[in-house]
Each structure stands twice: as C-alpha cells, then as structure tokens.
C-alpha cells in the first residue's frame, strides 16, 4: 500500500519579499491538485530559530576542529 500526502511544504532558501514571491505562489497554485497556497511571514521566531541552528552548527564544527577544547 502506498502513502498518501495531504500537505507538501516548500521552504525558501532565504526570506523573500511578498511581491517577489508572487510569481512562485502563482506557479504553485497552477499545478494540478493544489487547493491553496499560503505564505508564512518571517518574524522574530524564525530569526531566533535560524540563529540557534547557526550557533549549534558552529559549535559542532569547532568540536570537530578542536576536540580537546570540550575536555576542559
């Protein structure tokens, strides 16, 4: 038996102005089977999530480059 999807999420590589995203939204809306397309507005929560992810990745890179620094 195959799975059935009810939602597909598209993630943009960077925050995009609404007027710049209009053509992309329209193109997705024209695809067969698409009921609706809605944008999520970037806010402080998305900024904090990006900063935390960036910090965590930076810490992991430092741990790989300098493994002895964690032992202190």
PyMOL commands that set and color helices and strands:
alter all, ss='L'
color gray80, all
select helices_A, chain A and resi 18-29+44-65+67-71
alter helices_A, ss='H'
color red, helices_A
deselect
rebuild
show_as cartoon
